[in-house]
């Protein structure tokens, strides 16, 4: 998980980075992101008894899909 200050420009900058772009996981689409990265990032970095279940419910399915070894698997984004 990358925590970036601005999810619009920083994500574009990250994806345009040569080193990041050359990673096999990026080329294969085996990475996880969130429509609400600030919420997820806060839940990860400010772990509480309430945020841990929130993170697990949303990230575990994404990470499982990202590492299943099949490049055709789409990593679904959480609804909230």
N, C-alpha and C positions, 0 to 999 in steps of 0.2 A: 504494500500500500504506500503510495506516495501522498504525502500531505503537502499541498501547495497553497499559496496565499490567495490565488485567483484561479478559479476553476475554468475560466474561459481562456485567458492568455497563457497561463502557466502550463496547462495541459498541452496546448498546441506547441509551446516551446519545448516541452519535454519530448513530445513525439517527433519533433524536428531535430532533436539532438542525435548526432551520428552514433554515439556509443549506445544510447538507449535504443535507437532504431535498428541497430545491428543485432540486438539480442534475439535469440531464437524464439523466446516466449512472445516477444512483440511481433515478430514476423508471422508466427503461427496464431496470433490472436489469443494466446493462453495467458491472459492477464485479467485482473479484476479491477473494476472501477465502480463508482456509485453515482447515481443521478444527484444525490445529495451528499457530496463528499465532505462538506463542512460538518454535517450531522454525524456522519460515520467517523470522520477524523476526530471529532470531539469525543465521541463515545469510546474510541480506541485510546486516545491520549489522556483522557480524564476518566479513567476506569472507576466505576462505582458498582455497587450491587445491582443497580438498575440498568446501567449501560452495558454490562457484560452480556446479559441475555439478548439485548438488542443487537449487539455486534455479532454474536454467534448465529443468531437467526438469519442475518443478512449476509455475512461474509462466508460462512462455512459452505453453503451451496455454490457460491461463486468460486471459491478456491477449489472445491472438489471438481467442478467442471473445468477449471483452468488447468488442472494437473492430471486429467484423466488419460492423457497420452494420445488423444484423438484430435487432430487439428480441425476436424469438421464440427466439433462440439462448440456451440455458441454459449458464451458466458452470459447468462441472463442477469439483468440488472434488477435489484430489489424494487418493489413497488413504492416503498417509503423508506 
